[in-house]
């Protein structure tokens, strides 16, 4: 397991809690967003501020983290490709288990159940995976600039929101093209 850097913005030190169940502390900090926080079409710009408002609480098995993260989003509309700027606020909740069970982990390397557990490492916890999961789950699968975005014209690619009434003559099937000449003769 890689050891965490205590100076990393999303790594929190829980030593002050002293492993006394019930002891807690509030953590409010603004951190730069890690790279690729979000989905390809909508994400928190790397390095932009993420406001964390957290409560760390010692419980029997480890440290319970609850709180919120707020950040700006940048992306593009899935229908018309216009830029989108928005804000996101996600709720965070995770139990970080004390890492007293190293041997247990080694023996259980093949077990799936343990992979799901967030573990404290030398009383440090890493918020990044939790933040990533929360943001990705909160984002719309197909972000839109507005709920009823009409998208782009399939003929010419014009934004229908700018010019909702624009039309094209119905394309003529080449098999019937000769008939149009006959119609005009009559």
C-alpha positions in Angstrom: 0.0 0.0 0.0 1.4 3.4 -0.8 1.9 5.7 2.1 0.0 9.0 2.1 1.7 12.4 2.0 0.5 14.3 5.1 1.0 17.5 3.2 -1.3 16.6 0.3 -4.4 18.8 0.3 -6.9 15.9 0.4 -5.1 14.0 3.2 -6.4 14.7 6.7 -4.6 13.9 10.0 -6.8 12.3 12.6 -4.3 12.0 15.4 -6.0 14.8 17.5 -9.0 12.6 17.8 -6.9 10.3 19.9 -9.0 7.2 19.1 -11.5 8.2 21.8 -15.0 7.3 20.5 -17.1 10.4 20.5 -14.3 12.9 20.1 -14.7 15.0 17.0 -13.5 18.0 15.1 -14.7 20.3 12.4 -12.5 20.7 9.3 -13.1 23.6 6.9 -10.6 24.1 4.2 -10.3 25.0 0.5 -8.2 22.7 -1.6 -7.2 22.7 -5.2 -9.2 20.2 -7.3 -7.2 17.1 -8.4 -7.0 16.3 -12.1 -9.9 14.7 -13.8 -12.5 15.3 -11.0 -15.7 14.5 -12.9 -16.6 13.0 -16.2 -15.1 13.8 -19.6 -17.8 16.3 -20.7 -18.3 18.0 -17.3 -15.7 18.3 -14.5 -14.3 20.5 -11.8 -11.4 22.3 -13.5 -8.0 21.1 -12.2 -6.6 23.4 -9.5 -9.8 25.3 -9.0 -11.0 25.7 -5.4 -13.0 22.9 -3.7 -14.6 24.1 -0.4 -14.7 21.3 2.2 -16.9 21.5 5.2 -16.3 18.3 7.2 -16.8 16.7 10.6 -14.3 14.0 11.7 -15.7 11.8 14.5 -13.9 9.0 16.2 -16.0 5.8 16.5 -15.1 2.3 17.6 -13.8 1.0 14.3 -12.1 4.2 13.0 -13.0 7.7 11.9 -16.3 8.7 10.4 -16.1 11.6 8.0 -19.3 13.5 7.1 -19.8 16.8 5.4 -20.0 18.6 2.0 -17.8 19.6 -0.8 -18.6 22.6 -3.1 -16.9 23.4 -6.4 -17.3 25.0 -9.8 -18.0 22.9 -12.9 -17.0 23.5 -16.4 -18.0 21.4 -19.4 -20.1 21.3 -22.5 -23.7 20.6 -23.3 -24.2 17.0 -24.6 -26.7 18.3 -27.2 -25.4 21.6 -28.6 -21.7 21.5 -27.3 -22.1 25.0 -25.8 -19.9 25.6 -22.8 -21.6 25.0 -19.4 -20.5 26.7 -16.1 -22.3 25.4 -13.0 -21.7 24.7 -9.4 -21.9 21.4 -7.6 -22.3 20.5 -3.9 -22.0 16.9 -2.8 -22.5 15.2 0.5 -19.6 13.1 1.8 -19.9 10.3 4.2 -17.3 7.5 4.8 -16.0 5.4 7.6 -12.2 5.1 7.5 -11.2 2.0 9.5 -8.1 1.9 11.7 -5.3 0.0 9.9 -4.4 -2.3 12.8 -5.2 -5.3 10.7 -2.3 -5.3 8.3 -1.8 -9.1 8.5 -5.5 -9.6 7.9 -5.1 -7.5 4.7 -2.2 -9.5 3.5 -3.9 -12.8 4.0 -7.1 -11.5 2.5 -5.5 -9.9 -0.6 -7.8 -11.9 -2.8 -11.0 -11.0 -0.9 -13.4 -8.6 -2.5 -15.1 -7.5 0.7 -12.0 -5.7 2.0 -11.4 -3.8 -1.2 -14.4 -1.7 -0.5 -13.1 -0.5 2.9 -11.5 2.9 3.3 -8.5 2.5 5.7 -6.7 5.0 7.8 -2.9 4.9 7.3 -0.8 6.1 10.2 -3.9 8.1 11.4 -4.1 9.8 8.0 -7.1 9.5 5.7 -7.2 10.2 2.0 -10.4 12.1 0.9 -9.6 12.0 -2.8 -11.3 8.6 -3.7 -14.4 9.6 -1.7 -14.6 13.1 -3.3 -14.1 11.6 -6.8 -16.9 9.0 -6.3 -19.3 11.6 -4.8 -18.7 14.1 -7.7 -19.0 11.5 -10.5 -22.2 10.1 -9.0 -23.7 13.6 -8.7 -23.1 14.6 -12.3 -25.7 14.2 -14.9 -24.8 11.5 -17.4 -25.6 13.9 -20.3 -25.1 17.4 -19.1 -27.4 20.0 -20.8 -27.0 23.8 -21.0 -30.7 23.9 -20.3 -33.3 21.1 -19.7 -35.0 21.7 -23.0 -31.9 22.3 -25.2 -33.0 21.5 -28.8 -29.5 20.6 -29.8 -28.0 21.0 -33.3 -29.6 20.8 -36.7 -28.9 17.4 -38.2 -28.5 19.0 -41.6 -26.1 21.9 -41.0 -25.1 21.8 -37.4 -26.7 25.1 -36.5 -27.7 25.6 -32.9 -31.4 25.3 -32.8 -31.7 27.4 -29.7 -30.3 30.4 -31.6 -32.5 29.9 -34.6 -35.4 27.6 -33.7 -37.4 28.3 -36.9 -34.7 27.6 -39.4 -35.6 25.0 -42.0 -34.1 23.1 -44.9 -36.0 22.0 -48.0 -36.7 18.3 -47.6 -33.9 16.4 -49.4 -35.0 14.8 -52.6 -34.4 11.1 -52.9 -32.1 10.8 -55.9 -34.3 8.0 -57.3 -37.2 10.6 -57.7 -35.1 13.5 -58.8 -36.0 13.0 -62.5 -39.7 13.2 -61.6 -39.4 16.7 -60.3 -38.4 17.8 -63.8 -41.6 16.2 -65.2 -43.8 18.0 -62.6 -42.5 21.3 -63.7 -43.2 20.6 -67.4 -46.9 20.1 -66.8 
